[in-house]
Amino acid sequence: MRTHTRGAPSVFFIHVVCFALASSTNENPTAVIPFVNANYDSYPMLYFSKGEVEDLRFKAATTHQHIAARLTEAVQTMLSSPLEYLPPWDPKEFSARWNEIYGNNLGALAMFCVLYPKNIEAINMAKDYMERMAAQPSWLVKDAPWDEVPLAHSLVAFATAYDFLYNYLSKTEQERFLEVIANASGYMYETSYRRGWGFQYLHNHQPTNCMALLAGSLVLMNQAYLQEAYLWTKQVLSIMEKSIVLLREVTDGSLYEGVAYGSYTTRSLFQYMFLVQRHFDINHFNHPWLKEHFAFMYRTVLPGFQRTVAIADSNYNWFYGPESQLVFLDKFVMRNGSGNWLADQIRRNRVVEGPGTPSKGQRWCTLHTEFLWYDASLHSVPPPDYGIPKLHYFEDWGVVTYGSALPAEINRSFLSFKSGKLGGRAIYDIVHKNKYKEWIKGWRNFNAGHEHPDQNSFTFAPNGVPFITEALYGPKYTFFNNVLMFSPAVSKSCFSPWEGQVTEDCSSKWLKYKHDLAADCQGRVVAAMERSGVVFIRGEGVGAYNPKLKLKNFQRNLLLLHPQLLLLVDLIHLEDDSPLEAATSFFHNVDVPFEETVIDDVHGAFIRHHDGMYKMYWMDDTGYSEKATFASKMYPRGYPYNGTNYVNVTTHLRNPITRAIYLFIGPSIDVQSFSVHGDSQQLDVFIAASEHAYAVYLWTGEDGGHSVFAQIIADRQKILFDRTATIRNSAVLEVKDYVQIVEQNLQHFKPVFQQLEKQILSRVRNTDSFRKTAERLLRFSDKRQTEEAIDRLFAISQQQQQQGRAKKGKKVAKGYKFVDAVPDIFAQIEVNERKVRQKAQILAQNEVPVDEDEEMKDLLDFEDITYVKHKNGASIKGQSGLEQMVSTARSSAPSISASYTRLFLILNIAIFFVMLAMQLTYFQKAKSLHGQRCLYAILLADSCILLWLYSSCSQSQC
């Protein structure tokens, strides 16, 4: 035996050394965000502790001076016009319109007060700011009481300001503001069960509202309101941890709502990731999506760093940040300086006036997190390929970009193309392949409302000048995108006789996506490649149109022949019995109107820019050029942008194949001739410019009869785009054990609350407030058990006090032994969750409209008992004070199944010890080896039963 085991210690030692070395080389973000483990020293505590304040002030004067300067500028602007920035006292005025501005600006003001405590004017303004917000009966918008997003903006900022400024507040202010946070958090908790943000994953509302509820929970937790905070925290984690699991399916780091709304999502998502690491030791910094997300920000910026590709509802660039998100990625994920570099480029090139200027209500809201997350030790280093135009394909988003993040110079051009699945590949496949069926019940668990009917759309910015643009945040009409409509319409159409893509909705502000043909809408990027500076992209968009149109193909080809010369070829292939007679194309520019031009019967359009004219011309494959329609369209009231300018080109269709050819030209290119020839399989385009000549041979057939997509001869150089480079989309497997992953993360937060419970009772165990504190902590327990527990705690406390006096000079061991008598209050809450959850469903059914009710029931009927939610009441009218905030009665009687499990566990333990005693007394003396083996087998089997019973009892909290 010794021969076989004497090497084990050496092997064990080697493994330990190897593990230690591996751990030391791993960049562990927990070293950057240390786990607090309930060791709070009053306030601040959310993002940093009291002991870190002096270091932050030192950084403000040194390494973080550039961010501190922007904080100072923001606060000076507020102080110079206080009535413009302070919330109004009048509730009618506060709730009259979308009011996120009040929450968004408070965070920067509070951070400034932390860094510059001698600025009494700023501190007084911050206190006045909070007084005005606290005076409001509600932070909701009057005309949108069903939308908690404005409340979330106010709550997260108010809780953050309370944390930052706690030591500047009077006792009365501390109590009153805490009650405001509690009431708002309780309301958010209640609505999380019946609003879409509680079960529509990867949508920007979800992290926004969950982050607000988490901030309120943590502040309440630090004030010893553990049971309320426990319920709210568990609800937030239950929602967000599922979203983070689903985000693993998004392999390209994108967010399907686009860059602008993506910054809305990450503003709160990154705060959530930071806080759950700091407070609950839940680490998401190795998440695969997080590692790819920098590409989503880097590959979507137009030359000059002022605009982004504006796919889906969007402004000109970002709603929030993105400097804060970029320094976050650099500090906690990449650690290579590229995040700091891109943040610096965006900061330096910010638009000061005109389109692209950050709005007054959003420009400062991420300054405090940018300051806290910036790591000055990571020197700004551009990505290795900076300065070289690169083609990038977002396989989940269905978007191709070329020429991003370059200086705004001549021949620095940007091209984008969109043709993908509704909601992105991950969401679309989850819905259509019935993945994650424990959580997902079809489209009702997602929200694609901010997308556009834009399959096969494109944008082009030669020299970085926006020539063909997206139409930004507007109605979800097909003609507001750079795509096609067909005539005559075969179904109910918004603009008869023209029919657009199936997701177009005539009567809603949002995209149609849940039902019928819209639910299956998809486009596809067929090919995207670059050879010798020439780019070729092909997309297929037939899946975005009604099958009754009898379209066989809607193929769009983009060939960037020169940085200032783009060729676009649309192929419309009809079925034999198609009723279609015409197609009409749209090309937008949100900045300037198009003007008409014509040369040798070839019609065109152009826009004027200070560096010259940007022109486009078109014809069909017979050489005929149709006169276009020029228009400027104003958006209806309620949209953030005025409208768009567009060119509308109509092409008459021939059966079976029609092709339309468009040429887009920058000011440095002088095109002298432009002609086309073709047959059913091939199209030849010849372009002669003053300095270059191009011959393009394009094979448009989908049967694969030819080995190449296209052949270009550019100034005698031959460039081939072969079919071997066709994009083949592979399926993403469902995350293994996804339910268990969430459950494991949920197990992290309960020990923190238990630790706080012990600390709180330890601090007051020998004081007059002991009984009051214990009653508050045990408020939701069974009344008789609570009284017994309090009496027992008090007796033990007094006994320990007497023992301490007897020992006098002796040092007493530190610990919380007396707390062992406390019932597990959090377990008792979880026992009651199912019953209260059913009550929440009944209440919600009586309150919400039918369609929302159906979605709500799908959420509430999930059988994930391990982490079901608990409904907690908000302030009841007629009651006041934090003590009355949660006054809903709760039953704490254990369930019948838990009682039986407990009974069997006790009986089995007794049987086990009886048999063990028999083994040690009777069978030990017996000579029968067979009898001893039988008893050992019985003991082993009984041990297994014991383990199973113990596991069942642990899950049911019996």
N, C-alpha and C positions, 0 to 999 in steps of 0.2 A: 504493500500500500504506500509505503514511503517513497518507493521508486516512482510511483505515478503522480505524486502530489508535491514533491519537494521543489519543483520548478514553479509552482503556482504563485508564490510571493513575488518572484522575479518578474513573471509575466504580468502580474497585477501592477507592479511598480512601473514597468515599461508603459503599460496602458495609461496609467495616471500621468506620467511625464508627457506622453504624446498628447493626451487630452489637454493638459495645461498649456503646451506649446501651441496647439491649434487654437485654443481660446485666446491666447495672448496675441495671436496674429489677426484674429477676427476683429473687424471694426464694429464694436458693439455700441449701439446708440444709447444703451442704458448708462454707459459711462458719461454720456453727454447729458442725458436726462435721468438723473438718479431717482430711484423709486423712494418716495417720501415715507411710505409705510406708516401712515397715520401720525407721524411725528410733526404735528403742526404747532407753530409758536404764534398763535393768534393770527393776525393778518399783517401783510398779504400772504396768500397761500396758493392761489390758483396757478400762476405761472412762475412765481419765484417767492422766496421766503424773506422775512425781515432781515436776515443776515446777509442777503445778497444785494440789498438796496444800495449800499455804499459803492459796491463794485459797478453797478449799473450807472451810477452818477459819474464814476471815474471814466467809464467807457464813453459816456455822452460828451465828455470833454476831450477825448482822445480818438480811439479807434472807430467809434460810432458817430463821430461829429457830423458827418454828412446826413445821417438820418435824424439826429437831434436837431439839426438846422431846419429840416422840413417840419418837424414837430413844432419848433419855435415859430416858424412862419405861419403854420396852421393856427396856433393859439393866438398869435398876435392879430391875425385876421379876424378871429372870433372876438377878441377883446375890442378891436376897433369898431366892430358893428355888432354889439351883443344882441340887439333886438332881432337882427337878421338870423342869428344862429341859435339863440335860446328858444326852447320849446315855449309855446304860448301857455298862459294860465288857463285860458278858456277851453274846456273840453270839446266844445263844438268846433273850434278852430283847429285843435290838435287832431281831431279825428276826421276832419273834412276832406282830406286828401291823403294819398300815399305818404306815410310819415317816417320812412326808414332813416331819413336824414338825422333825426334827433338821436337815435341810437348810434348811427354810424360815426358821428362826430364826437361823441362822448368819450370813446376809448382813447383817442389821441389826446384829448384834454386831460384825462386822468393820468395818462402816462407822463405827460409834461409835468404835472404836479408832483409826481414821484421823483422825477429827475431834478426839478428845480423847486425845492420846498420853500425857498425864501420869496417866491413870487406869490405874495398874498392875494394879489388881484386875480390871478388865475385860479387859486384855490377857492376863493370866494365865488368866482363864476361857476366853478365845478359844483359847489354845494348848492348854489342857486339853480343850476341846471337840474340837479337831482331832485330838489324840492319841487320844481315845476313838473317834472315827470311823475313824481310821487303823488302829486295832487290830481292826476288824471284818474277817473274811474275806470278807464280802459285804455289800452294802447292799440286797440284794433281800429281799423278804418271803418267809418260809419256805413259806407256803401258796400263794404266787403267783409261783413262780420264772420263769414265762413273761412276767411283766409288768415291764418295765424302768423304768416311771414312778417308783417310789420311788427307784431307783438314780439316775435323772436329777435328782431334787430334791436328793439328796445330792451328786452330782457337780458340778452347776452352782454350788452354794453352797460346796463345798470348794475348787473351782478359784478362785472369786471371793475367798474368804477367803485363800487362798494368795497371790493377786495383791496384795490389800490389805495383808496382814500380813507379806510376805516379809522385810522389813527388821527385823522383830521376832523372826524365827525363827533358831535356831542353824543352823550348817552341816549338822549331822546331821538336824535337823528338816526343813530345806529338801529334802534328798535323799530322806528317807523319805516325806515328803508328796508329793513329785513322783512317786515311784514309785507311790503309791496312785492319783494322778490318771491316770497312764499306764495302769495296769492296768484301772481302771474305764472309761477311754475306749476302750481296745482291745476290751473286752468289748462296749461299746455299738456299736462299729463293726462287729464280727462279727454281732451280732444284727440290725443294720439291714438285712441282706440277707434275713432270713427272717421277721421280725416284721411285723405289719400297719403299724406306724408308718413303715416304710420305703417303703410304697407306697399307703397309704390317705390320700388328700389331704384337707386342710382339716379334719382331725380333731384334737382337742386334744392327743392323745398325740404327734403328729408334731412340732410346734414345741417341745414340752416336752423331748422326748428329743434332738432335733437341736440345740437350744440348749445342752444339757448337753455334748454331744459337741464342739460348736464351742468352748465355753469351755475344755474340756480340751485341745483341739488348739492353741489360741492360747497357752496356758501352756507346752505342750511346744515349740511353735515358738520361743518366746522363750528356751528353754533349749538351742537348737541341735539338737533332735531333729526335723530338718526332714522326713525322709522319712515318718515316722509321722504327723506333723502334716499333711503334704501330703495323704496318703491320706484321713485323717479329714475334713479340711476340704473336700476335693473331694466326698466322699460327702454331707456336710451340704448343700453348695451345690447338688449335683445334685438332692437331694430338695426342698429348700425353694424353690429358684428355680422349680421346676415348680408348686409350690403357689401361689406368688405370681402366676404367669401365670394359673392357673385362677381365682384370686380376682378377676381382672378381669371374669369373667362375673357376679359378684355385684354388681349395679348399685346396690343400696340400702344398702350398708355394713353389712349384717347378718351374723350367723354362725348357721347353721342349728341349732346345738346349744343356742341360747338365750343369755340374758344371763349367767347364772352360769358355764356352761362357756365362753361367749365370753370372759369375763375370764380364764379358764384359758389359752385360746389366745393372747390378746393379751399376757398377761404375758410369754410367751416370744417371741412373734412380734416384738414391739416391741424387745426386747433384741437379737434377731437382726438386725433392720433397722439398729439403731444400730451394732452391732459390724461388720457387713459394710461399712457406709459408712466407719467409722473405720479399719479395717484393710485393706480391699481396694478402696475407692472404688467400691462398688456402691450406687447411689442408688435408693431406692424411695420417696422422700418425695413424689413427684408421682403416686403410684399412685392411680387413680380410686376404688378401694374405700376407701383410707385417708382420702380427702377426704370420704367419706360416713359414715364410721364414728362420728363424733360424734353423728349423729342416732340411731344404734342405742343409744347410751348416754343421750342426752337424752330421747328420745321413749318410753322404756320405764320411766322412774322414776315411781312413784306419788307423789301429793301428800304432802309432808312429807319427801321425799328419803331415806326409810328402807327402802323396799321397791321391788322391780322386778316387772315382769310375769314370772311364773315358768313360762314355756312350756318344755317338755322337762324333763329331769332338772335340778333346781334346788334351791337353798336359798331363803332369803327375799330375797336381793339378789345379791351378788357373791361368788364364791369368793376372788378375789385382786384387791386394789386396791379400787375402780378409780381412785383418785387418781393413781397412777403413770401409768396409761394416758392419763388426761385431760391431765395436764401434758405428757406426751409429744406428744399430738396438738396441743396449743396451741403448744409450742415449735417443733416441726419441720414442722407441716402448716398449721394455721389461722392462728396468730399474731394472734389478735383478742381474747384474754383470756377467751373463753367457756369454754375447757377449765379454766383456773385457777378460774373462777367456780364451775363445777359441782363441781369437786373440793372447793372450799371449802364449798359447801352440804352436800355429803355428809359432809364431815369434821365440820362443826358439828352435824349432826343424827344422828350415829351412835348406834345403839341401844347403851346401856351394859349393860342387863340384860334378859333375856328373848328372845323370838323375834327373829331378825335380828342378834343379837350376833355379831361375827366370831369364828371358832373360834380356839382357842389355837394351833393349828398353822398358821394362815394369816394372822393379823391383821398380822404384821410383815414378811412375806416380800418385800413390794415397797417398803418404806421406803427402802432404799438407792437404788433406781432413781428413786423419786419425788424424793429429795433431789438426785440428779445431774441430772435432767431439768427440774426446776422453773426457770422463767425469771421472775424477779421484775420484769423490765422490762415484762412483759405484765400490766398491771393488770386485776384481775377485772372483767369486763364481761359481764352476762347477754346471752343472745341477744336480738335485737330484739323477738321476739314473747313474751318471758317475761311471765307473768302473765295471758296470754290463752289459754284452752283451745283447742287446735288438734287437728285430725284429721290423722293421718299414716298413710300406707299403705306398708308395706314390700313391694314388688312381688316380690322374690325369696323372702323368708321366708313370704309369704302371711299377714301379720299386720297388723291395723289397731289403732291406739291413739288414744285421745282423752283429753285432760286431763292430760298428763304434766307432771312437773317443776313443780308448783305448790305454793304454801304449803298447809299442812294447815289448811284453814278450812272453814266452812260453805259448802255449794254448790260446793266444789272437788272434783269427782268424776272418777273414772278409769274408762274402759271399754276393754276389749280384745277382739279377735275373731281367731281363727286358722282359716284354711282355705286350705291350700296344698299344693304338691307335696312328696312325700317327699324329705327332704334339701334342700329349697329348689329353686327353679326352675332355678338354674344346674346343680347336681349332677344333678337329674332329667333335664334336657335333654341334658346331656353323656352320660349313660348311655343314654338312649333314642334319641338321634339319632346315636350313634356318633361323637361329636366327640372331638378330640384322640386319634385312634386310634393314634398313635405311643406314647402313654403309657397310655391307659385301656382296660381290658378289662372293662367292665361294672361292676356293683355291687361287685365284689371290690376295686376301687380306692377305695372310699369306705366310711364306717362311720356308719350312721344309728342305731346302737344306743342312743344317749341320747335319741332322740325318743320321743314317746308316741303312742298311737292317739287323736288329739285333733282330727281334722278337724271343723270347725264348732263348736269350743268357744269359750267366752267367760269373762271375769271382769268383776266390777263392784265398785267401791269408792266408794260415795256418801260425800261429805264426807271422802274419803281413807280411810275405814274399810273394811278388807277384808271384804266381805259374801259374795260368791261368788268363791272363790279357786281357784287350781290346787292339786293335791294334792302338789306338790313331788316330791322324788326317791323314787320308789316303784316297785312292780311295774308292768309295762307292760300293764295290764288296761284295757279300755275304760271300765269303770265307775269307775275312779279319775280320770276326766276328765268335764268338764261336757258330755257328749254323750249319744247315744241307743244303746240296744241293742234288738234285735228278736227276736220269738218267733213260731213255733218255729224253732229252729236248723236249717239245711240242710246243715251240715257239722260236722266235729268241733269242739266248742266247749269253752271253758274252764269255762263256767257254764251248762250245758244246763238248761232249754231256750232260754236266751237266747244270742244270737250278737252279738258286737261287731264292731269294725272288723278288716279283714283283716291288719293288722300286729300284732295281739294274739298274744302267745306264752305258752302255758301253762307251759312248762318252762324258760324262760330268764329271766335277769335283764334281758336286753336286748330291744329291739324287733326284730321279725321284718321283714326288709327285702330280703334277697338274692334270694329265689326266689318262683316261683308268683305268686299274686294280690298278695301283699304288695309285690312289686317294682314294681307299677304303681299303687300307692295314691296318690291325690291328691284334694284338695279345691280349691275355687275361690272367691275373693272376687268376687262378681258386681258389687256396687256398694258404694261408701263415700262418703258426702257429708254436708255440714253446711249447714243453711240456718237463719238467724235463731236460732241457738243450739240447734236441734233436729238430732240426728244420726240418719242412716239407714244401716244396714249390712245387706247381704244376702250370704249365702254358700250354696254348693251342695256337699253332702258325699256324694253318692251314689257317687262314685268310690272311697270308702274302705270300701265294704261289698261283700260277696260278690254277684256278679251273679245267683246262683241264688236270692237272696231276692226277685228280681223287683221291685226298687225302681226306679221311674221317676225320682223326685226325692226328695231329702231337703233341703229348703230351710229355712234358718234366717234370720229377719228380726229385727233389733234396732232399736228406735226409742227413743232417749233423749229423752223429751219435756220433761224438766226435770232439772237436776242430781241430783235425788233421786227420779226416777221413770223407770223403764226398762220398756218393753214388749217382750216376746219372743214371737214367733210362729213355731212350727215347722209346716211343711207336709210331710206324708208322702203321696206320690203313688205308688200301686201299679199294677203291670201287671195286666192282666185275670186272668192265671193265677198271681198271687202267692200263696204259701202263708201269708203273714204274717197274724197275728191280733192282735198287740199290740206296742206300743213302750213302752220305759221310759226315763225321763230321770233324770239325776243332777246334783245341785247340791252343791258341796263348800264347806266352810270348815275349814281346817286348825287354826284357833285355838280356836274354841268350838263346842259342839254346838248343833244346831237344836232348837227346841221347837215343839210342835204348837199350832195355833190353827184356829178355824173360825168364820166369820161368815155367817149366812143360807145355810147349806149349801155355802158356798164354802170349801174347805179351804185351809189355808195353813201357813206355818212362819215362825219368827222367831229372831233371835239377840239377846242382850242386850249392850249396850255402855254405857259410862258416860254417853254423851250421849243415850241413848234406845234404842228398839227398832227393828231393821231387819227389815222384814216382806216376805213374798212370798205371792202367792195364784195359783191356777191353775184353769182349766176348759178343756173342749174347745169346738169350734165349735158344739156343740148346747147349750152352757150347763151341761153336767154336770161336776161337780168330784169326782174320785176321791180317796179317802183315801190318804195317802202313807205310806211306810215311812221311819222315822228310824233311823239307825245310826251307830255309830262303829267304824271298822275299823282294827285294828292291822296294821302292816306286818310281814312275816316278818323274822327275824333277818338282819342283814347290811346293812340299809338305815339311812341316817343319821337318819331321822325316824320317830317313833312310829307315825304313821298320820294318818287324816283323819276328819272328820265329814261326813255327807251326808244329803240328802233324796232319796228315790227315788219318782218319780211315774210311775205306769203309765197308759197311754192305750190303750183298745181301738180297733182300726183298722176303718174302713169302706172298702169299695172303691168308687171308686178313690182318693178324697181324704179325708184326715183332718187337722184342724189343732188344735194345742194352744197355748193362750195362757197366758202367765205374766206377772205384774206384780210388780216389785221396787220397794219403797217405803222411802225414808229417813224418819227420825224427824220431820222438819219437814213432811211431807206427810200430810194426813188424808184418805184416800180414803173417800168416802161411798157411791159406787156404781160397779159394774164389770160391764158387760154386753157380749155379742158377738152378732152376726148375720152370716150369710154364705151364699153359694152357691158353685158350683164354681170361679168365677173371682175372686170378691171377698169380702173379710172386713171387716166394720165393727166397730170396738171403741169403746165409749163409756165414758169415765172422768170421774167428777165428784168433785172434791176440795173442801175447804172454801174455797179461794181461787182455784182454777183449774178449767176444764172443757176436756176434750179429746175430739175426735171424730177417729178414725183410720180412713181408708178405704185398705185395702191390697189391691192387685191381685197375686195370687200366681201367676197363670198364667205359664208360661215361653214361650208362643207369641208374645209381643210384641204381642198384639192391642190392648193399651191403651198409650197414650203415656207413662204415668207408672207408677212403682213404687208410690207412696203419696201420699196427700193428707192433711194434718193441719190441723185447725182448732183452734187453741189460743187460747182467749179471744177468739174472733172474728177472729183473724189466720189467713189462709190460707197454708199452706206446701206447695209442690209438690216432689216428688222425681221428676224426669222420666228416662226411659230413655236419653236422649242422653248421660247421665253414666255409662253402663255402662262398667266397666273392660274395656279391650281389651289383653290381654297380647301384647306383641310379642316375637318371637324375638331372642335375642342372638347375634350372629355370632361364630364361632370366631375367636380372636385370630390375626391374620395372622402367618405365619412364627414360630409359637410355639417351634419347636425351635431356630431361630436365635437367638431372644431369650435363651434359656437358655444357649446356647453362648457368646454374646457376654459374658454376665455371668461365665461360668466362666473366660473368658480373663483376668479381672482379677486373680485371686489368684496365678497362677503367677509373674508378675514379682516379686511381693513375696517369695516364697520364694527366687527366684534372687538377689534383692538381699541377702537375709539370708545366703545361702550365701557370697556375696562378702565381706560384712562379717565373717562369722565367721572365714573363712580369712585375711582381712587382719589381724585382731586377733592371730592366733597365728602368722603366717608366719615370724617370726624367733625362735620360742620352741621349747622342748623338746616342747611338747604339740602341735606342728604335725602330726606324722605321726598321732598318736592321733585328733586332730580330723578330719583328712582321711579316715582310715579309717572313722570313724563316719559321716561325711557320704556316703561312697561305698560304704557297706556292701552295698547291694543291686545294685551294678553287677557286670559280669563281672569275675571275680577277676584275670585277666591284665591287662585294661584298667585295673582299679583300681590295681594295683601300678605299672603304667607311668605312670598319671596322677599318683600320689603322688610317684614318683621325679622326674617332670618338674616338678611343682609345687615340690618341695623344691629342685631345682637352680635353678629360676628365682628362688625366694625367696632362696637364698644369693647368686645373682648380683646381685640387686637390693640385697641387704645390702652387698656389696662396693662396688657403685657408689655407694651412699649414703655409705659411709665415705670414698671417694675425693673426693666433692664437698665434704665437710665443711661449710663455711659456707654452701654454696648451698642454696637451698630446693628440696626435691624435690616434684614435682607429685603431687597426691593422686589416687589411682585404684586400680583393681583389675586392672591389665593382666595380672598373673600368673595370674589366675583364668581367663583365656581358655583355658588348657590343661585346665580341668576338663571332663570329659564331662557332658553334660546329664543329670543323675541323674533329674530329674523326667520327662523324655521317656522314659527307659528304664523307669521305673515304669509309664508309660502303655502302653508296648509290651506289657508283661506282664499288663495288667489282664484281658484276655479269658481267658487261660488260668487265672488265679487265680480269676476269677469263676465259671468252670465247676467248679473244685474246690469253691468255696463252695456251689454248687448241690448237688453230690454229697453233701457233708457234711450240708447242711441236710436233704436228703431222708431221710437215715438218722436224723435227730433229731426232726423235727417231726411232728405228727399229719397224717393224710391231707388233711383239709380245708385246713389251713394250708399244706400242701405244694403243693396245687394253686394257691393264691394266690401262693405264693413263685415257682413256675415261671413264672407269667404275668409276674411282675416281671422275672425274670432272662432271659427269652427276648427282651426288647426288643432291637432292632437299632440302638440309638443308640450306635454305636461311639465316637463322638467324646468322650462323657463317661461311659463305662462305669465301674463301680466296681471297686475292688481290695480283696480280702479280706486283712485283716491279723490275724495271730494275737495272742492275749492272752498273759499270763504262763502259762508251761507249768509244770505241777507238778514240783517238784524243782529249778527254777531260781529264782534270785533276782537282784534288781538290775535297774535300768532297761535296762542293755545287753542283757539277755536277754529283754526284754519282747516283742520281735518277732523270733522266731527261725525263722520259716518260710522254707525255701529258695526262692529265686526264680530262674528261668531268664531270662537276658537276651539270648539269641540273637534277632536280628531275624527277623521273619517272612519267608517266601519272597517274598511279594508286595512287601514293602518293599525286599528286595535287588534284585529285578528293576527296580523303579522307580528305585532309585539307579543301577543300571548304565545304563539308558536315559538318565537325566539326564546322566551323565558323557559318554556317547557323543554326545548331542545338543549338549552344550556344545562338544565337540571339533569337530563338523561345523560349528557356527555360526562358530567362530573361523577355520576353514579357508576357508569361503566369504567371510568378511569380509576375510581376507588376499587372496583372489583379487580381490575388488572393489577393494581399495586398490592392487594391483600390476598385474594383467593388464587387467581391464575398465576401469580408469581411463584407460588409454591407448587403448583400443579406440574406434573411431569409431562403432560400431553403437549407436545409442540403444536399439534394441529389445533387444539383449543385456543392457544395463545395467538396463533395466526388468524383464526376466525374473529377473535375479539379485536385484534389490530385492524382487520378489514372493516369491522363495524365502526370502530372509532374513526377511521379514515373517512368512511361514507358520511358519518355524522358530522365530521368537520366540514365537509363540503356543503352539507345542508345548512350548517351554521353560517358559513360564509355567504351563501345565497340569501338566507333570511336577514343577515346583517345588512347586505347590500340593499335588499328591498326595503328594510326598515329605514335605512339612511335616506333613500330616495323619497319615501313618503313622510319623512320627518316624524316617525312614530316614537 
